[in-house]
């Protein structure tokens, strides 16, 4: 009969912990967006650091407007807004066009 002595080397212990952490992180991942506009909205939120209270507005705009329009506004915002808060400029562009 074999007796489990546990890890015999320190490197084995670290390897076991890394495997356990990897399996837990796979379980806690968020599901992929169901629609393309959700993915676009998440990208806009990430790139412009949209605050929490404005995130729902980004989802609404991405759902209602064409993808090409949103991407154009995003690119214009990145190019033209160097100072201040770029998310405010993004919403000005979306609302004026």
C-alpha positions as CSV (number, residue, x, y, z in Angstrom):
1,X,0.0,0.0,0.0
2,X,1.3,3.4,-1.0
3,X,1.2,6.3,1.4
4,X,0.7,9.8,0.1
5,X,3.5,11.9,1.7
6,X,2.5,15.1,-0.1
7,X,5.0,17.1,-2.0
8,X,8.6,16.2,-1.3
9,X,10.1,19.2,-3.0
10,X,9.3,22.9,-2.6
11,X,9.0,23.2,-6.4
12,X,6.2,20.5,-6.4
13,X,4.3,22.5,-3.8
14,X,4.5,25.7,-5.9
15,X,3.4,23.7,-9.0
16,X,0.4,22.3,-7.2
17,X,-0.6,25.8,-6.0
18,X,-0.3,27.2,-9.5
19,X,-2.5,24.5,-10.9
20,X,-5.1,25.0,-8.3
21,X,-5.1,28.8,-8.9
22,X,-5.4,28.3,-12.7
23,X,-8.4,26.0,-12.3
24,X,-10.1,28.5,-9.9
25,X,-9.6,31.4,-12.3
26,X,-11.2,29.5,-15.1
27,X,-14.3,29.0,-13.1
28,X,-14.5,32.7,-12.2
29,X,-14.3,34.0,-15.7
30,X,-17.1,36.0,-17.1
31,X,-19.1,34.6,-20.0
32,X,-18.4,36.0,-23.4
33,X,-20.8,38.8,-24.6
34,X,-23.9,37.4,-26.4
35,X,-24.0,40.2,-29.0
36,X,-21.3,42.1,-30.9
37,X,-22.5,45.5,-29.6
38,X,-21.8,44.3,-26.0
39,X,-18.2,43.4,-27.0
40,X,-17.9,46.9,-28.6
41,X,-19.3,48.5,-25.5
42,X,-16.9,46.7,-23.2
43,X,-14.0,47.8,-25.4
44,X,-15.1,51.4,-25.3
45,X,-15.5,51.2,-21.5
46,X,-12.0,49.8,-21.1
47,X,-10.2,52.1,-23.6
48,X,-11.8,55.4,-22.3
49,X,-11.9,54.4,-18.6
50,X,-15.7,55.1,-18.4
51,X,-16.9,55.6,-14.8
52,X,-19.4,53.1,-13.4
53,X,-22.3,55.5,-13.5
54,X,-22.0,56.0,-17.3
55,X,-21.5,52.4,-18.3
56,X,-25.1,51.7,-19.0
57,X,-25.2,54.7,-21.4
58,X,-22.3,53.2,-23.3
59,X,-24.2,49.9,-23.7
60,X,-27.3,51.8,-24.9
61,X,-25.4,53.9,-27.5
62,X,-23.6,50.8,-28.8
63,X,-26.9,48.9,-29.1
64,X,-28.7,51.8,-31.0
65,X,-26.0,53.2,-33.2
66,X,-24.0,51.4,-36.0
67,X,-20.7,49.8,-35.1
68,X,-18.8,51.9,-37.7
69,X,-20.2,55.1,-36.1
70,X,-19.1,54.1,-32.6
71,X,-15.7,53.1,-33.8
72,X,-15.3,56.4,-35.6
73,X,-16.3,58.3,-32.5
74,X,-13.9,56.2,-30.4
75,X,-11.0,56.9,-32.8
76,X,-11.8,60.6,-32.9
77,X,-11.9,60.8,-29.1
78,X,-8.5,59.1,-28.9
79,X,-7.0,61.5,-31.4
80,X,-8.5,64.8,-30.3
81,X,-9.0,64.6,-26.6
82,X,-5.5,64.6,-25.0
83,X,-6.5,66.5,-21.8
84,X,-9.3,66.0,-19.3
85,X,-11.8,63.1,-19.4
86,X,-12.1,61.5,-22.8
87,X,-15.4,59.8,-22.0
88,X,-17.1,63.2,-21.9
89,X,-15.8,64.0,-25.3
90,X,-16.9,60.6,-26.6
91,X,-20.5,61.3,-25.5
92,X,-20.4,64.8,-27.1
93,X,-19.4,63.2,-30.4
94,X,-22.1,60.5,-30.2
95,X,-24.8,63.0,-29.4
96,X,-23.9,65.6,-32.0
97,X,-23.7,63.3,-35.0
